[in-house]
Amino acid sequence: MAADQAWRACLGVLPETEEVTGDEFVRELRFPVSDVEEVQITWDVTDDSVRVRHRRDGRVVCDLFREMATLLTVAGTGPGAEVIVEYGSDGWSGRARIQVLPAVVIEDTLLRS
């Protein structure tokens, strides 16, 4: 999982303990894309699960939940930034790319091997 400073460098925000549960092993990051749009990422550092929620006008547009996460990272590319989640187990693997800047775009691919 990406270090806190990587989140700050790419998105300007730091992860915190998840607000809803208060569980110290569940981290949460809220990134305001605009005045009416937000991407919320939560991950359980002990159970290897990641949830990405994209909200617009207070409503959930996309709720992506992935278990067996093997990678959660953030990357900046010029004016853009994206979150990458890789997940999988024996016989299958997946990758979700969540672009948060300059606009939210979510791609999720699952492959059997």
Secondary structure, DSSP 8 states (H G I E B T S, - for coil): ---HHHHHHHHS---EE-TTT--TTEEEEEEE-SSSEEEEEEEETTTTEEEEEEEETTEEEEEEEESSEEEEEEEEETTEEEEEEEEEETTEEEEEEEEEESS-EEEEEEEE-
